[in-house]
Amino acid sequence: LGGFTALLTAAQVPDQVRAVALLNSAGQFRNANKEVRNDVDDEDESPVEKFMFKPLKEAIQRLILGVVFWQSKRPSRIRSVLKS
């Protein structure tokens, strides 16, 4: 919906828009004919990988994404991005 709004606005006021960039406007792309395969099957994982490394990796990823999301929605950050 946001991508459509940006394109519609750019089309209506072309003198005020230099360019429009759509980032991840359609989600992730993948080949529908290609079979999805995990690099590591669940049976091949050692207990250390399964119960220690994998949950730790997922927790770190969630933490980083949470911090990035928190930073991006701060009003001062939004203001500085819009002014630049």
Rosetta constraint file for C-alpha pairs under 8 A:
AtomPair CA 1 CA 5 HARMONIC 6.24 0.50
AtomPair CA 2 CA 6 HARMONIC 6.18 0.50
AtomPair CA 3 CA 7 HARMONIC 6.21 0.50
AtomPair CA 3 CA 22 HARMONIC 6.28 0.50
AtomPair CA 3 CA 25 HARMONIC 6.33 0.50
AtomPair CA 4 CA 8 HARMONIC 6.01 0.50
AtomPair CA 5 CA 9 HARMONIC 6.04 0.50
AtomPair CA 6 CA 10 HARMONIC 6.11 0.50
AtomPair CA 6 CA 20 HARMONIC 7.29 0.50
AtomPair CA 7 CA 11 HARMONIC 6.11 0.50
AtomPair CA 7 CA 20 HARMONIC 7.08 0.50
AtomPair CA 8 CA 12 HARMONIC 6.24 0.50
AtomPair CA 9 CA 13 HARMONIC 6.26 0.50
AtomPair CA 10 CA 14 HARMONIC 5.48 0.50
AtomPair CA 10 CA 16 HARMONIC 7.74 0.50
AtomPair CA 10 CA 17 HARMONIC 5.81 0.50
AtomPair CA 10 CA 20 HARMONIC 7.29 0.50
AtomPair CA 13 CA 17 HARMONIC 6.74 0.50
AtomPair CA 14 CA 18 HARMONIC 7.48 0.50
AtomPair CA 24 CA 28 HARMONIC 7.17 0.50
AtomPair CA 40 CA 44 HARMONIC 6.50 0.50
AtomPair CA 40 CA 45 HARMONIC 6.89 0.50
AtomPair CA 41 CA 45 HARMONIC 6.72 0.50
AtomPair CA 45 CA 49 HARMONIC 5.96 0.50
AtomPair CA 45 CA 50 HARMONIC 5.96 0.50
AtomPair CA 46 CA 50 HARMONIC 6.09 0.50
AtomPair CA 47 CA 51 HARMONIC 5.76 0.50
AtomPair CA 47 CA 52 HARMONIC 7.72 0.50
AtomPair CA 48 CA 52 HARMONIC 5.28 0.50
AtomPair CA 48 CA 53 HARMONIC 6.62 0.50
AtomPair CA 49 CA 53 HARMONIC 4.78 0.50
AtomPair CA 49 CA 54 HARMONIC 5.82 0.50
AtomPair CA 50 CA 54 HARMONIC 5.59 0.50
AtomPair CA 50 CA 55 HARMONIC 7.46 0.50
AtomPair CA 51 CA 55 HARMONIC 6.37 0.50
AtomPair CA 52 CA 56 HARMONIC 6.09 0.50
AtomPair CA 53 CA 57 HARMONIC 6.00 0.50
AtomPair CA 54 CA 58 HARMONIC 6.22 0.50
AtomPair CA 55 CA 59 HARMONIC 6.05 0.50
AtomPair CA 56 CA 60 HARMONIC 6.20 0.50
AtomPair CA 57 CA 61 HARMONIC 6.20 0.50
AtomPair CA 58 CA 62 HARMONIC 6.15 0.50
AtomPair CA 59 CA 63 HARMONIC 6.12 0.50
AtomPair CA 60 CA 64 HARMONIC 6.15 0.50
AtomPair CA 61 CA 65 HARMONIC 6.12 0.50
AtomPair CA 62 CA 66 HARMONIC 5.96 0.50
AtomPair CA 63 CA 67 HARMONIC 6.22 0.50
AtomPair CA 64 CA 68 HARMONIC 6.17 0.50
AtomPair CA 65 CA 69 HARMONIC 6.02 0.50
AtomPair CA 66 CA 70 HARMONIC 6.00 0.50
AtomPair CA 67 CA 71 HARMONIC 6.00 0.50
AtomPair CA 68 CA 72 HARMONIC 6.06 0.50
AtomPair CA 69 CA 73 HARMONIC 6.33 0.50
AtomPair CA 70 CA 74 HARMONIC 6.59 0.50
AtomPair CA 71 CA 77 HARMONIC 7.10 0.50
AtomPair CA 72 CA 77 HARMONIC 6.33 0.50
AtomPair CA 72 CA 78 HARMONIC 6.89 0.50
AtomPair CA 73 CA 77 HARMONIC 7.06 0.50
AtomPair CA 73 CA 78 HARMONIC 6.64 0.50
AtomPair CA 74 CA 78 HARMONIC 6.30 0.50
AtomPair CA 75 CA 79 HARMONIC 6.09 0.50
AtomPair CA 76 CA 80 HARMONIC 6.23 0.50
AtomPair CA 77 CA 81 HARMONIC 6.22 0.50
AtomPair CA 78 CA 82 HARMONIC 6.15 0.50
AtomPair CA 79 CA 83 HARMONIC 6.13 0.50
AtomPair CA 80 CA 84 HARMONIC 6.28 0.50
